[in-house]
């Protein structure tokens, strides 16, 4: 499942989701993950899977990254 879809369904803002991770991340970084501009690390992907009770898998997190997006944002 897509992180943004899960997060909205679960009632998390980008900021509150970021604060649920260890160490916490900013709302801006969660936004960049969801846009595909920045790749989520494996550690955060595994934490995301745990926070979402398995609804968002590490593969889902990896699939968010769009390398072509990050190349165009110079």
Secondary structure per residue as TSV (DSSP state, phi and psi in degrees):
chain	resnum	aa	ss	phi	psi
A	1	X	-	360.0	147.6
A	2	X	-	-68.3	135.9
A	3	X	H	-58.8	-45.7
A	4	X	H	-61.7	-43.8
A	5	X	H	-62.2	-46.5
A	6	X	H	-62.2	-45.9
A	7	X	H	-59.7	-44.5
A	8	X	H	-67.0	-41.5
A	9	X	H	-64.2	-36.7
A	10	X	H	-81.9	-7.8
A	11	X	T	85.7	19.4
A	12	X	-	-93.0	136.4
A	13	X	-	-81.1	169.3
A	14	X	H	-60.9	-40.2
A	15	X	H	-65.4	-45.8
A	16	X	H	-68.7	-35.0
A	17	X	H	-64.1	-45.8
A	18	X	H	-58.2	-36.5
A	19	X	H	-73.4	-17.3
A	20	X	T	-80.1	-8.7
A	21	X	S	-94.0	159.2
A	22	X	S	-125.8	117.9
A	23	X	S	-69.2	155.8
A	24	X	-	-61.7	152.1
A	25	X	-	-120.0	162.8
A	26	X	-	-78.8	161.1
A	27	X	H	-57.2	-38.9
A	28	X	H	-61.4	-39.3
A	29	X	H	-69.1	-40.4
A	30	X	H	-60.3	-41.3
A	31	X	H	-60.7	-44.1
A	32	X	H	-64.2	-37.6
A	33	X	H	-61.2	-49.0
A	34	X	H	-65.4	-33.3
A	35	X	H	-74.9	-19.1
A	36	X	T	88.7	11.7
A	37	X	S	-79.7	-27.7
A	38	X	S	-131.9	138.2
A	39	X	-	-79.8	133.1
A	40	X	-	-76.0	138.4
A	41	X	-	-71.2	160.4
A	42	X	H	-60.8	-40.1
A	43	X	H	-58.8	-46.9
A	44	X	H	-69.1	-32.9
A	45	X	H	-64.7	-40.7
A	46	X	H	-67.8	-38.4
A	47	X	H	-65.8	-38.5
A	48	X	H	-62.2	-42.0
A	49	X	H	-60.1	-41.8
A	50	X	H	-68.2	-46.4
A	51	X	H	-61.8	-36.3
A	52	X	T	-88.7	8.4
A	53	X	T	54.9	37.5
A	54	X	T	86.2	-1.7
A	55	X	S	-70.2	-32.9
A	56	X	S	-113.4	111.0
A	57	X	-	-88.1	163.8
A	58	X	H	-56.8	-34.1
A	59	X	H	-65.1	-40.7
A	60	X	H	-58.8	-41.1
A	61	X	H	-65.3	-42.1
A	62	X	H	-64.7	-36.4
A	63	X	H	-69.1	-17.0
A	64	X	H	-68.5	-31.1
A	65	X	-	-69.2	130.2
A	66	X	-	-121.7	95.2
A	67	X	H	-56.8	-32.4
A	68	X	H	-66.3	-29.4
A	69	X	H	-67.3	-47.5
A	70	X	H	-66.0	-28.1
A	71	X	H	-73.3	-26.5
A	72	X	H	-89.1	-3.8
A	73	X	-	-103.7	42.1
A	74	X	-	-78.3	360.0
